[in-house]
């Protein structure tokens, strides 16, 4: 729990934070009778949009009619609260994204078992007159007795947000049907079937159907290329490719899928069969959730609960393969620290040449205010090699304070798995902050630039703290990353950090 998290939401005592998404935060709550629920709060800037509360109330009313076994039932909601909220039954189980990332792709029978449960969940959702719109691995919980589809009935209420932040679509690019990517109003039950096929592909292979360095890369591939089916078993190819057919009317219905997967639907909740499809590693992970709620750690929050309007970021469920060390450095690196140095120097020359003199002469203060100037001049010999790069001076508390809004990092450097956290102070209290994460290559060409749809809201003292993984869910390339933060009507304040190769020695401060 963070100091600005609520102690109570409606009738529920807040026990901890389960995750976050583009629409708001998700908390573990407890009723007066001791029942555990997952409570999703809606961001204030979304809640105050004209017509949102009415749409939200209508969608919640429809969602409460969904009663299928393979969905997380809606328990209660308050669209008129200062921060509207929705409570669903708490399911002690990991998301499919976390399960696959922790335990690897699932075997064929487990994917078929998963497909049957999710197809039945879609039957229940569609039967209530809803279209999910954002079915993906992080919206499927995997319990021993079958999957549970969550977050149905809220995406449509965010369509206005989707149009303003996502260029017209609600959903997650890598799992979105082509027609939905073109126009959110074309989302249909067939679009949900496409997303189910894409989700099953991830379960079977460990990767989404489309990947790219930016959202636009993913969307371009979605529009022009066939999905990446590498690693997909022949036994699953027919089912998954049928679901992902580009023509909506050519996709099977959820009821047709259930007819095809009949054996697996019959065994979903049988006492002797409930554990037979999942591998032992998966059951062990699920056991951890059943022994106690798995709450989100600040530095480890990967945005697994991201739902509507996540169009502006890559899916959190995608974790890229580890980057290979520089050519020729692998064997040396394995022999000890001394063997790693030549590979490190080669990496510096290749990836951090642009830091050079600028990093030494233009080190950034904690507040993110860019200081200094280039130390080079017209009299500098062109043959002079750049000095070793210095880590940006952006660590919170490492420099003198300045007046006005400031931002800083919990650390100035680390590898791609490091839990980088942006901290801000001096902003207007209880207001959203717009945060952009970007990176340039050594030739000053943009590698990526993403304005996060998940805007942190400052506390009563004008501070905020947010993991970079919540702001940018794609893989962080090696190099120097810039974070810009701006309150309403304020100029952007910058801070930076450096992403190093795994095992590389720290840069000098």
TAZI-V350163 format. One record per residue. N is the residue number from 1. RES is the residue in one letter. PHI is phi in radians with two decimals (999 if undefined). NEAR is the number of other C-alpha atoms within 12 Angstrom. Layout:
n & res & phi & near
N & RES & PHI & NEAR
N & RES & PHI & NEAR
This chain:
n & res & phi & near
1 & X & 999 & 20
2 & X & -1.82 & 21
3 & X & -1.12 & 15
4 & X & -1.66 & 21
5 & X & -1.25 & 28
6 & X & -1.27 & 25
7 & X & -1.51 & 20
8 & X & -2.57 & 22
9 & X & -2.20 & 34
10 & X & 1.01 & 28
11 & X & -1.51 & 24
12 & X & -1.82 & 31
13 & X & -1.40 & 25
14 & X & -1.45 & 33
15 & X & -1.71 & 30
16 & X & 3.08 & 33
17 & X & -1.85 & 36
18 & X & -1.52 & 40
19 & X & 2.95 & 40
20 & X & -2.61 & 43
21 & X & -2.61 & 43
22 & X & -1.25 & 48
23 & X & -1.63 & 45
24 & X & 2.81 & 40
25 & X & -1.80 & 43
26 & X & -2.15 & 40
27 & X & -2.08 & 41
28 & X & -1.54 & 41
29 & X & -2.09 & 38
30 & X & -2.28 & 27
31 & X & -1.39 & 25
32 & X & -1.07 & 14
33 & X & -1.53 & 11
34 & X & 1.65 & 15
35 & X & -1.33 & 21
36 & X & -1.57 & 27
37 & X & -2.40 & 39
38 & X & -1.74 & 43
39 & X & -1.91 & 46
40 & X & -1.80 & 44
41 & X & -1.72 & 43
42 & X & -1.77 & 43
43 & X & -1.02 & 35
44 & X & -1.11 & 30
45 & X & -1.18 & 31
46 & X & -1.34 & 35
47 & X & -1.08 & 30
48 & X & -1.52 & 22
49 & X & -1.21 & 20
50 & X & -1.02 & 16
51 & X & 1.49 & 19
52 & X & -1.13 & 32
53 & X & -1.08 & 32
54 & X & -1.15 & 22
55 & X & -1.09 & 26
56 & X & -1.09 & 37
57 & X & -1.08 & 28
58 & X & -1.14 & 24
59 & X & -1.20 & 33
60 & X & -1.13 & 36
61 & X & -1.05 & 26
62 & X & -1.20 & 28
63 & X & -1.12 & 39
64 & X & -1.23 & 31
65 & X & -1.46 & 25
66 & X & -1.36 & 35
67 & X & -2.25 & 27
68 & X & -1.16 & 28
69 & X & -1.09 & 29
70 & X & -1.69 & 37
71 & X & -2.23 & 40
72 & X & -1.54 & 40
73 & X & -1.12 & 34
74 & X & -1.32 & 35
75 & X & -1.68 & 30
76 & X & -2.84 & 28
77 & X & -2.76 & 34
78 & X & -2.45 & 28
79 & X & -1.16 & 33
80 & X & -1.71 & 22
81 & X & -1.16 & 20
82 & X & -0.90 & 18
83 & X & -1.97 & 28
84 & X & -0.97 & 35
85 & X & -2.49 & 39
86 & X & -2.42 & 45
87 & X & -1.90 & 41
88 & X & -2.16 & 38
89 & X & -1.03 & 32
90 & X & -1.40 & 35
91 & X & -1.90 & 39
92 & X & -1.34 & 30
93 & X & -2.71 & 39
94 & X & -1.35 & 43
95 & X & -1.23 & 40
96 & X & -1.06 & 47
97 & X & -1.09 & 42
98 & X & -1.17 & 37
99 & X & -1.08 & 39
100 & X & -1.21 & 40
101 & X & -1.15 & 30
102 & X & -1.49 & 22
103 & X & -2.03 & 25
104 & X & 1.60 & 24
105 & X & -0.98 & 32
106 & X & -1.49 & 39
107 & X & -1.17 & 31
108 & X & -0.96 & 28
109 & X & -1.12 & 27
110 & X & -1.18 & 38
111 & X & -1.16 & 42
112 & X & -1.14 & 41
113 & X & -1.08 & 43
114 & X & -1.13 & 46
115 & X & -1.06 & 52
116 & X & -1.12 & 41
117 & X & -1.12 & 43
118 & X & -1.19 & 48
119 & X & -1.11 & 50
120 & X & -1.18 & 39
121 & X & -1.10 & 44
122 & X & -1.10 & 48
123 & X & -0.99 & 33
124 & X & -1.17 & 34
125 & X & -1.16 & 41
126 & X & -1.18 & 32
127 & X & -1.14 & 21
128 & X & -1.56 & 24
129 & X & 1.47 & 24
130 & X & -1.88 & 33
131 & X & -2.05 & 39
132 & X & -1.08 & 50
133 & X & 1.39 & 51
134 & X & -2.58 & 52
135 & X & -1.30 & 54
136 & X & -2.85 & 53
137 & X & -1.00 & 48
138 & X & -1.39 & 42
139 & X & -1.91 & 44
140 & X & -2.20 & 46
141 & X & -1.63 & 38
142 & X & -1.91 & 46
143 & X & -1.77 & 39
144 & X & -1.06 & 38
145 & X & -1.70 & 34
146 & X & 2.29 & 44
147 & X & -1.30 & 45
148 & X & -2.23 & 45
149 & X & -1.51 & 50
150 & X & -2.11 & 48
151 & X & 1.12 & 48
152 & X & -1.48 & 46
153 & X & 1.50 & 42
154 & X & -2.11 & 48
155 & X & -1.15 & 42
156 & X & -1.14 & 41
157 & X & -1.12 & 42
158 & X & -1.72 & 44
159 & X & -1.02 & 38
160 & X & -1.07 & 30
161 & X & -1.06 & 38
162 & X & -1.07 & 34
163 & X & -1.24 & 26
164 & X & -1.48 & 18
165 & X & -1.89 & 29
166 & X & -2.25 & 33
167 & X & 0.98 & 24
168 & X & 1.81 & 27
169 & X & -2.30 & 38
170 & X & -2.01 & 48
171 & X & 2.52 & 55
172 & X & -1.98 & 53
173 & X & -0.88 & 47
174 & X & -1.18 & 51
175 & X & -2.05 & 49
176 & X & -1.67 & 52
177 & X & -1.17 & 46
178 & X & -0.97 & 39
179 & X & -1.18 & 34
180 & X & -1.23 & 40
181 & X & -1.15 & 42
182 & X & -1.25 & 25
183 & X & -2.74 & 23
184 & X & -1.04 & 36
185 & X & -1.26 & 22
186 & X & -1.55 & 23
187 & X & -1.09 & 33
188 & X & -2.53 & 32
189 & X & -1.06 & 37
190 & X & -1.17 & 38
191 & X & -1.14 & 45
192 & X & -1.12 & 44
193 & X & -1.13 & 51
194 & X & -1.02 & 47
195 & X & -1.10 & 51
196 & X & -1.13 & 53
197 & X & -1.05 & 48
198 & X & -1.14 & 47
199 & X & -1.16 & 50
200 & X & -1.15 & 51
201 & X & -1.07 & 47
202 & X & -1.09 & 47
203 & X & -1.08 & 48
204 & X & -1.49 & 42
205 & X & -2.11 & 31
206 & X & 1.50 & 35
207 & X & -2.40 & 37
208 & X & -1.32 & 42
209 & X & -1.21 & 42
210 & X & -2.36 & 37
211 & X & -2.30 & 35
212 & X & -3.05 & 28
213 & X & -1.27 & 30
214 & X & -2.36 & 33
215 & X & -1.05 & 35
216 & X & -1.12 & 25
217 & X & -1.05 & 23
218 & X & -1.10 & 33
219 & X & -1.14 & 37
220 & X & -1.11 & 22
221 & X & -1.21 & 24
222 & X & -1.05 & 33
223 & X & -1.36 & 22
224 & X & -2.18 & 13
225 & X & -2.14 & 17
226 & X & -1.38 & 21
227 & X & -1.13 & 35
228 & X & -1.38 & 26
229 & X & -1.79 & 29
230 & X & -1.05 & 18
231 & X & 1.51 & 22
232 & X & -1.44 & 30
233 & X & -1.16 & 24
234 & X & -1.02 & 14
235 & X & -1.17 & 16
236 & X & -1.85 & 30
237 & X & -1.02 & 27
238 & X & -1.06 & 22
239 & X & -1.10 & 36
240 & X & -1.29 & 37
241 & X & -1.17 & 32
242 & X & -1.14 & 29
243 & X & -1.11 & 39
244 & X & -1.72 & 40
245 & X & -1.05 & 29
246 & X & -1.18 & 29
247 & X & -1.63 & 19
248 & X & -0.93 & 25
249 & X & -1.25 & 18
250 & X & -1.52 & 17
251 & X & -1.40 & 30
252 & X & -1.24 & 31
253 & X & -1.40 & 30
254 & X & -1.10 & 36
255 & X & -1.18 & 27
256 & X & -1.14 & 22
257 & X & -1.11 & 34
258 & X & -1.10 & 27
259 & X & -1.11 & 18
260 & X & -1.23 & 21
261 & X & -1.85 & 28
262 & X & -0.93 & 21
263 & X & -1.03 & 19
264 & X & -1.37 & 32
265 & X & -1.22 & 33
266 & X & -1.19 & 22
267 & X & -1.71 & 26
268 & X & -1.00 & 34
269 & X & -2.06 & 23
270 & X & -1.15 & 17
271 & X & -1.07 & 13
272 & X & -1.64 & 13
273 & X & -1.95 & 20
274 & X & -1.13 & 25
275 & X & -1.82 & 27
276 & X & -1.28 & 23
277 & X & -1.59 & 32
278 & X & -1.58 & 36
279 & X & -1.17 & 24
280 & X & -1.05 & 19
281 & X & -1.07 & 21
282 & X & -1.17 & 33
283 & X & -1.13 & 28
284 & X & -1.16 & 21
285 & X & -1.13 & 30
286 & X & -1.07 & 35
287 & X & -1.04 & 22
288 & X & -1.11 & 19
289 & X & -1.22 & 26
290 & X & -1.27 & 19
291 & X & -1.33 & 13
292 & X & -3.10 & 19
293 & X & -0.98 & 27
294 & X & -1.68 & 29
295 & X & -1.51 & 27
296 & X & -1.35 & 27
297 & X & -1.53 & 22
298 & X & -0.95 & 27
299 & X & -1.45 & 25
300 & X & -2.04 & 27
301 & X & -1.23 & 35
302 & X & -1.70 & 39
303 & X & 1.20 & 45
304 & X & -1.09 & 41
305 & X & -1.65 & 48
306 & X & -0.97 & 49
307 & X & -2.21 & 54
308 & X & -1.06 & 47
309 & X & 1.10 & 43
310 & X & -1.49 & 52
311 & X & -0.97 & 49
312 & X & -1.54 & 43
313 & X & -2.59 & 47
314 & X & -1.24 & 46
315 & X & -1.11 & 53
316 & X & -1.16 & 44
317 & X & -1.26 & 43
318 & X & -1.54 & 40
319 & X & -2.02 & 30
320 & X & -1.18 & 24
321 & X & -1.13 & 16
322 & X & -0.99 & 15
323 & X & -1.23 & 21
324 & X & -1.34 & 19
325 & X & -1.19 & 26
326 & X & -0.96 & 27
327 & X & -0.97 & 17
328 & X & 1.55 & 18
329 & X & -1.71 & 26
330 & X & -1.05 & 24
331 & X & -1.18 & 19
332 & X & -1.19 & 20
333 & X & -1.13 & 25
334 & X & -1.33 & 18
335 & X & -1.56 & 12
336 & X & 2.43 & 16
337 & X & -1.11 & 19
338 & X & -1.16 & 18
339 & X & -1.26 & 20
340 & X & -1.45 & 27
341 & X & -1.11 & 27
342 & X & -1.03 & 24
343 & X & -1.10 & 30
344 & X & -1.10 & 33
345 & X & -1.11 & 28
346 & X & -1.12 & 21
347 & X & -1.11 & 30
348 & X & -1.04 & 33
349 & X & -1.09 & 22
350 & X & -1.38 & 21
351 & X & -1.86 & 30
352 & X & -2.12 & 37
353 & X & -1.07 & 27
354 & X & -1.27 & 28
355 & X & -1.27 & 36
356 & X & 0.49 & 29
357 & X & -1.07 & 26
358 & X & -1.06 & 28
359 & X & -1.20 & 36
360 & X & -1.36 & 27
361 & X & -1.51 & 23
362 & X & -2.16 & 26
363 & X & -1.05 & 35
364 & X & -1.62 & 39
365 & X & -1.32 & 34
366 & X & -0.93 & 36
367 & X & -1.18 & 41
368 & X & 1.50 & 43
369 & X & -1.34 & 33
370 & X & -1.36 & 29
371 & X & -1.98 & 22
372 & X & 1.39 & 17
373 & X & -2.60 & 15
374 & X & -1.10 & 19
375 & X & -1.54 & 19
376 & X & -1.43 & 21
377 & X & -2.63 & 12
378 & X & -1.12 & 8
379 & X & -1.53 & 9
380 & X & -1.26 & 13
381 & X & -1.05 & 10
382 & X & -1.16 & 10
383 & X & -1.43 & 7
384 & X & -1.22 & 12
385 & X & -1.25 & 15
386 & X & -1.19 & 24
387 & X & -1.24 & 23
388 & X & -1.01 & 26
389 & X & -1.16 & 35
390 & X & -1.86 & 31
391 & X & -1.18 & 36
392 & X & -1.10 & 45
393 & X & -1.45 & 39
394 & X & -2.12 & 45
395 & X & -1.24 & 34
396 & X & -1.02 & 31
397 & X & 1.51 & 23
398 & X & -1.62 & 21
399 & X & -2.56 & 22
400 & X & -1.11 & 18
401 & X & -1.31 & 22
402 & X & -2.17 & 18
403 & X & -1.29 & 12
404 & X & 1.56 & 22
405 & X & -1.06 & 36
406 & X & -2.41 & 44
407 & X & -2.32 & 48
408 & X & -2.69 & 47
409 & X & -1.97 & 44
410 & X & -1.24 & 31
411 & X & -2.74 & 32
412 & X & -1.59 & 41
413 & X & -2.74 & 36
414 & X & 2.89 & 31
415 & X & -1.55 & 29
416 & X & -1.14 & 31
417 & X & -1.62 & 30
418 & X & -1.18 & 27
419 & X & -1.37 & 27
420 & X & -1.19 & 39
421 & X & -2.30 & 36
422 & X & -1.62 & 46
423 & X & -2.13 & 43
424 & X & -2.26 & 47
425 & X & -2.64 & 37
426 & X & 1.41 & 30
427 & X & -1.53 & 35
428 & X & -1.10 & 25
429 & X & -1.10 & 22
430 & X & 0.92 & 25
431 & X & -2.23 & 27
432 & X & -1.27 & 32
433 & X & -2.09 & 45
434 & X & -1.48 & 34
435 & X & -2.15 & 39
436 & X & -2.08 & 34
437 & X & -1.99 & 39
438 & X & -2.57 & 36
439 & X & -2.68 & 35
440 & X & -1.95 & 26
441 & X & -1.51 & 23
442 & X & -1.01 & 21
443 & X & -1.72 & 14
444 & X & 1.12 & 17
445 & X & -1.62 & 12
446 & X & -1.26 & 20
447 & X & -1.45 & 27
448 & X & -2.81 & 32
449 & X & -2.67 & 29
450 & X & -2.25 & 36
451 & X & -1.57 & 32
452 & X & -1.17 & 41
453 & X & -1.30 & 41
454 & X & -1.60 & 43
455 & X & -1.49 & 38
456 & X & -1.13 & 42
457 & X & -1.89 & 36
458 & X & -1.21 & 33
459 & X & -1.37 & 25
460 & X & -1.13 & 18
461 & X & -1.69 & 18
462 & X & 1.38 & 26
463 & X & -1.87 & 31
464 & X & -2.62 & 39
465 & X & -2.57 & 34
466 & X & -2.53 & 39
467 & X & -1.17 & 38
468 & X & -1.06 & 46
469 & X & -1.09 & 38
470 & X & -1.43 & 46
471 & X & -1.48 & 44
472 & X & -2.46 & 47
473 & X & -1.59 & 43
474 & X & -1.38 & 38
475 & X & -1.19 & 37
476 & X & -1.49 & 41
477 & X & -1.18 & 37
478 & X & -1.12 & 33
479 & X & 2.31 & 39
480 & X & -1.70 & 44
481 & X & -1.83 & 42
482 & X & -1.90 & 41
483 & X & -2.05 & 45
484 & X & -1.91 & 39
485 & X & -2.23 & 44
486 & X & -2.48 & 35
487 & X & -1.39 & 33
488 & X & -1.07 & 21
489 & X & 1.38 & 14
490 & X & -1.70 & 19
491 & X & -1.30 & 19
492 & X & -1.26 & 28
493 & X & -1.93 & 36
494 & X & -2.00 & 37
495 & X & -2.56 & 46
496 & X & -2.46 & 47
497 & X & -2.63 & 50
498 & X & -2.02 & 43
499 & X & -1.68 & 37
500 & X & -1.81 & 34
501 & X & -1.17 & 37
502 & X & -0.98 & 27
503 & X & 1.47 & 28
504 & X & -1.27 & 33
505 & X & -1.18 & 26
506 & X & -1.20 & 26
507 & X & -1.26 & 30
508 & X & -1.18 & 16
509 & X & -1.34 & 21
